[in-house]
């Protein structure tokens, strides 16, 4: 009887673990974020320092950000919105003028049309 209870407990635990890991589906995306320098990198990556965003890396040469995140918690538009809120334009969202203008002078990139 102990064997059956132990086996049932193991099977139930494995099922719950599997269900939980599927609920937090990690996804990685890349897209363009306008900026100029290392200070931009710090601000862009900092805007993505949120629960459910596992990593974010912006490259100043390619202007591309790579983000690993919980796709059950965030949509692509949410990621663009977080970055734009910090003053940086993306392919999908223009930063509010006030946020852009509050960037340090060296971080004020040439804005796309």
Backbone torsions as a table, in degrees:
resi	resn	phi	psi	omega
1	UNK	NA	-42.0	178.3
2	UNK	-59.7	-36.8	-179.6
3	UNK	-62.5	-43.8	-178.5
4	UNK	-66.4	-42.0	178.9
5	UNK	-64.6	-43.1	178.6
6	UNK	-63.3	-43.3	179.6
7	UNK	-64.6	-43.0	178.6
8	UNK	-62.8	-39.9	179.2
9	UNK	-63.8	-42.6	179.8
10	UNK	-64.6	-44.8	-179.9
11	UNK	-63.9	-43.1	179.2
12	UNK	-63.8	-43.3	179.0
13	UNK	-62.2	-42.8	179.6
14	UNK	-64.6	-39.3	178.9
15	UNK	-65.0	-43.7	179.1
16	UNK	-65.0	-42.3	179.2
17	UNK	-62.0	-42.5	179.8
18	UNK	-63.8	-42.7	179.6
19	UNK	-64.1	-40.3	179.8
20	UNK	-67.0	-41.1	-178.4
21	UNK	-70.7	-29.0	175.6
22	UNK	-72.2	-32.1	-179.2
23	UNK	-67.2	-24.9	179.5
24	UNK	-111.2	68.6	-177.1
25	UNK	-74.1	113.1	179.7
26	UNK	-78.5	133.3	179.5
27	UNK	-131.6	147.6	176.8
28	UNK	-121.6	132.1	178.5
29	UNK	-132.1	159.9	175.5
30	UNK	-135.4	141.8	174.1
31	UNK	-160.7	166.7	-175.3
32	UNK	-79.9	136.6	173.8
33	UNK	-133.6	123.8	-177.5
34	UNK	-76.2	139.5	179.6
35	UNK	178.5	178.9	-173.2
36	UNK	-125.7	-37.6	-161.5
37	UNK	-142.5	-174.9	178.4
38	UNK	-63.7	-32.3	177.2
39	UNK	-66.9	-37.6	176.0
40	UNK	-61.7	-44.7	179.8
41	UNK	-55.9	-46.6	-179.0
42	UNK	-62.4	-41.8	-178.8
43	UNK	-70.5	-44.1	-179.8
44	UNK	-62.4	-50.5	-179.7
45	UNK	-65.1	-36.1	178.6
46	UNK	-65.4	-32.9	179.2
47	UNK	-66.2	-18.6	-179.2
48	UNK	-102.4	9.7	178.2
49	UNK	-80.5	76.9	-175.3
50	UNK	-130.9	153.4	174.5
51	UNK	-62.3	132.0	-178.7
52	UNK	94.6	-7.7	171.7
53	UNK	-108.8	113.2	-170.5
54	UNK	-82.8	-34.9	177.8
55	UNK	-159.0	153.1	176.6
56	UNK	-148.9	131.8	-179.5
57	UNK	-140.4	120.6	178.5
58	UNK	-107.8	135.1	-179.8
59	UNK	-106.6	118.4	-175.8
60	UNK	-68.2	-23.6	179.8
61	UNK	-78.2	-43.8	-178.3
62	UNK	-91.9	-15.2	-176.4
63	UNK	63.9	23.6	-178.7
64	UNK	-106.1	139.4	174.1
65	UNK	-109.9	141.5	174.1
66	UNK	-118.5	126.6	-174.5
67	UNK	-128.3	129.0	171.4
68	UNK	-105.5	127.1	-173.2
69	UNK	-150.4	167.0	177.0
70	UNK	-83.2	107.2	-175.7
71	UNK	-73.0	-10.2	174.5
72	UNK	-82.9	-11.8	-177.6
73	UNK	-109.2	-31.9	-176.5
74	UNK	-125.2	145.0	169.5
75	UNK	-102.4	164.1	179.3
76	UNK	-57.1	-40.4	-179.6
77	UNK	-61.3	-34.7	179.0
78	UNK	-62.6	-40.6	-179.2
79	UNK	-65.7	-43.8	177.2
80	UNK	-61.7	-40.8	-178.7
81	UNK	-64.9	-41.5	177.9
82	UNK	-60.2	-45.0	-178.9
83	UNK	-67.9	-46.0	-179.8
84	UNK	-60.1	-35.3	178.9
85	UNK	-63.0	-22.0	179.1
86	UNK	-91.0	0.5	175.2
87	UNK	110.1	3.1	-174.7
88	UNK	-113.7	129.2	177.0
89	UNK	-73.6	145.8	173.6
90	UNK	-122.1	-179.5	177.0
91	UNK	-62.2	-29.9	-175.3
92	UNK	-104.3	-20.7	-174.7
93	UNK	-142.3	132.5	175.9
94	UNK	-87.3	135.9	177.9
95	UNK	-66.6	146.3	174.0
96	UNK	-58.0	143.0	-178.2
97	UNK	-55.4	-41.8	-178.7
98	UNK	-62.7	-38.7	179.0
99	UNK	-68.0	-42.7	178.4
100	UNK	-62.4	-46.1	-177.5
101	UNK	-67.3	-20.6	178.7
102	UNK	-83.5	-7.3	176.9
103	UNK	-67.2	151.2	174.4
104	UNK	-56.3	150.3	-176.7
105	UNK	-53.0	-41.7	-178.5
106	UNK	-71.3	-16.0	-179.8
107	UNK	-92.0	-7.0	-179.1
108	UNK	-81.7	93.6	-178.3
109	UNK	-76.6	166.5	174.3
110	UNK	-74.2	117.1	-174.9
111	UNK	-75.3	137.3	176.9
112	UNK	-68.7	155.9	-179.3
113	UNK	-70.7	NA	NA
